Amino acid sequence: MSKILLVEDDPFLSSLLKNRLQKEQLEVIHSKDGEDALKIIKTDAISLVLLDIILPKKSGFEVMEEIKNDPQIQGKGIPVIIISNLGQPEDITKGQQLGAIEYFIKAKTSIDDLVVKIKEFIEAR
């Protein structure tokens, strides 16, 4: 079973996403902050990371910087999909430069669309 790490501090959205992904037979590990997310990425076999940008302790961008610069994590080749309310072109560019395979703006993306994309990425691996 594929393991998704959902890094989202909004309780409502994280609950919604977690339940929807579990219905698709995906295992979901939830983290509320960037620091905790990095610990999970280092120790767990994660198939994909769904990452918010505005997070407590470490931002999503800081998490991506560490993924990019830590050979231990980098070697795992874990794809990262950003889900954020930050939709400025410079934010999207920064996310892509740090290695995000996709960047979704929460207000413009339905949960169904997001789930379809996640399943596509996992099935393609």
NORDA-V436114 format. One record per residue. N is the residue number from 1. RES is the residue in three letters. BURIAL is + if it has 24 or more other C-alpha atoms within 12 Angstrom, else -. D_LAST is the distance of its C-alpha to the last C-alpha in Angstrom with 2 decimals. Layout:
# NORDA-V436114
n,res,burial,d_last
N,RES,BURIAL,D_LAST
N,RES,BURIAL,D_LAST
This chain:
# NORDA-V436114
n,res,burial,d_last
1,MET,-,12.71
2,SER,+,10.42
3,LYS,+,12.73
4,ILE,+,13.42
5,LEU,+,16.12
6,LEU,+,18.47
7,VAL,+,20.96
8,GLU,+,23.76
9,ASP,+,27.50
10,ASP,+,28.70
11,PRO,-,29.39
12,PHE,-,29.49
13,LEU,-,26.24
14,SER,+,24.33
15,SER,-,25.87
16,LEU,-,25.05
17,LEU,+,21.36
18,LYS,+,21.07
19,ASN,-,22.86
20,ARG,+,20.91
21,LEU,+,17.46
22,GLN,-,19.05
23,LYS,-,20.31
24,GLU,-,16.77
25,GLN,-,16.39
26,LEU,+,14.46
27,GLU,+,16.11
28,VAL,+,17.52
29,ILE,+,19.27
30,HIS,+,21.72
31,SER,+,23.33
32,LYS,+,26.29
33,ASP,+,26.56
34,GLY,+,24.89
35,GLU,+,26.54
36,ASP,+,25.30
37,ALA,+,21.72
38,LEU,+,21.79
39,LYS,-,23.19
40,ILE,+,20.41
41,ILE,+,17.68
42,LYS,+,19.68
43,THR,-,20.28
44,ASP,-,17.49
45,ALA,-,13.97
46,ILE,+,12.37
47,SER,+,8.82
48,LEU,+,10.17
49,VAL,+,13.77
50,LEU,+,15.95
51,LEU,+,18.88
52,ASP,+,22.39
53,ILE,+,24.56
54,ILE,+,27.98
55,LEU,+,27.91
56,PRO,-,30.54
57,LYS,-,30.91
58,LYS,+,28.18
59,SER,+,26.88
60,GLY,+,23.26
61,PHE,+,24.07
62,GLU,+,25.48
63,VAL,+,22.42
64,MET,+,20.29
65,GLU,+,23.03
66,GLU,+,22.83
67,ILE,+,19.06
68,LYS,+,19.67
69,ASN,-,22.76
70,ASP,-,21.95
71,PRO,-,20.68
72,GLN,-,19.89
73,ILE,+,17.40
74,GLN,-,16.29
75,GLY,-,15.24
76,LYS,-,12.65
77,GLY,-,10.73
78,ILE,+,10.33
79,PRO,+,9.80
80,VAL,+,13.14
81,ILE,+,14.41
82,ILE,+,18.19
83,ILE,+,20.40
84,SER,+,23.97
85,ASN,-,27.43
86,LEU,+,27.83
87,GLY,-,27.52
88,GLN,-,29.61
89,PRO,-,28.29
90,GLU,-,28.74
91,ASP,+,26.59
92,ILE,+,23.71
93,THR,-,24.21
94,LYS,+,24.38
95,GLY,+,21.11
96,GLN,-,19.37
97,GLN,-,21.31
98,LEU,+,20.19
99,GLY,+,16.51
100,ALA,+,15.57
101,ILE,+,12.87
102,GLU,+,15.04
103,TYR,+,18.60
104,PHE,+,20.12
105,ILE,+,23.84
106,LYS,+,24.72
107,ALA,-,27.86
108,LYS,-,26.24
109,THR,-,23.13
110,SER,-,23.39
111,ILE,+,21.51
112,ASP,-,20.45
113,ASP,-,18.97
114,LEU,+,17.12
115,VAL,+,15.73
116,VAL,-,14.65
117,LYS,+,12.75
118,ILE,+,11.12
119,LYS,+,10.10
120,GLU,-,8.83
121,PHE,-,6.53
122,ILE,+,5.40
123,GLU,-,5.50
124,ALA,-,3.83
125,ARG,-,0.00
